[in-house]
Amino acid sequence: MFQNLLRAAMFALILTVAACGADTPQEQIVAIDEMLAKKVPMTDAQKQAVETGLAEGKALLAAGKTEDAKKAFDGVIAVLKMAIDADIYNKAD
């Protein structure tokens, strides 16, 4: 049990470091894609927030509004982190 909890904590830490290290919107998109590739279960509200935030961020980036795009992608990353943390917590039980 302790080993599973330790593994889950290390996995969460790795994902957090990877996502926090994203300095540009392009790096954020890569981090988001990597998080989505994990296929973590999400609520309908989380899925909607990710889809909306990603679309908004990409539209802002295309319009040249880099800082606004980064904020939108930060929101997507935050939602994905919550979903990943919840999945890890549920597996630790």
C-alpha positions in Angstrom: 0.0 0.0 0.0 2.8 2.4 0.9 4.7 1.7 -2.3 1.6 2.4 -4.4 1.1 5.7 -2.6 4.7 6.6 -3.1 4.5 5.7 -6.8 1.4 7.8 -7.2 3.0 10.7 -5.5 6.1 10.5 -7.7 4.0 10.3 -10.8 2.0 13.4 -9.7 5.3 15.2 -9.0 6.7 14.3 -12.5 3.5 15.6 -14.2 3.5 18.7 -12.1 7.2 19.5 -12.9 6.6 18.8 -16.6 3.6 21.1 -16.8 5.1 23.9 -14.7 8.2 23.9 -16.8 6.2 25.1 -19.8 7.3 28.7 -20.5 5.7 29.2 -23.9 2.2 28.5 -25.2 3.7 25.9 -27.5 5.3 24.1 -24.6 2.1 24.3 -22.7 0.3 22.6 -25.6 2.8 19.8 -25.5 2.4 19.4 -21.8 -1.4 19.4 -22.2 -1.2 16.8 -25.0 1.0 14.6 -22.7 -1.4 14.9 -19.9 -4.4 14.1 -22.2 -2.5 11.0 -23.5 -2.7 9.5 -20.0 -6.5 9.2 -20.6 -7.3 10.1 -17.0 -11.0 9.9 -16.2 -12.6 13.3 -16.0 -16.0 14.6 -15.1 -18.2 16.2 -17.8 -17.4 19.6 -16.4 -13.7 18.9 -16.5 -13.9 17.7 -20.1 -15.8 20.8 -21.1 -13.4 23.1 -19.3 -10.4 21.4 -21.0 -12.0 21.6 -24.5 -13.1 25.2 -24.0 -9.9 26.4 -22.5 -7.8 24.6 -25.2 -9.9 26.1 -28.0 -9.8 29.6 -26.5 -6.0 29.4 -25.9 -5.4 28.2 -29.5 -7.6 31.1 -30.9 -5.8 33.6 -28.7 -2.4 32.3 -29.8 -3.5 32.5 -33.5 -4.5 36.1 -32.9 -1.1 36.9 -31.5 -2.2 37.3 -27.9 0.5 35.1 -26.3 0.0 36.2 -22.7 -3.7 35.6 -22.8 -3.2 32.2 -24.5 -0.7 31.3 -21.7 -3.4 32.1 -19.1 -6.0 30.0 -20.9 -3.6 27.1 -21.1 -2.7 27.5 -17.5 -6.4 27.0 -16.7 -6.4 23.8 -18.8 -3.3 22.5 -17.0 -4.9 23.2 -13.7 -8.0 21.2 -14.5 -6.0 18.3 -15.9 -3.8 18.3 -12.7 -7.0 18.1 -10.6 -8.2 15.1 -12.7 -4.9 13.4 -12.5 -4.6 14.0 -8.7 -8.2 12.6 -8.2 -7.4 9.5 -10.3 -4.2 8.9 -8.3 -6.1 9.4 -5.0 -8.8 7.0 -6.1 -6.3 4.3 -7.1 -4.5 4.7 -3.7 -7.6 3.5 -1.9 
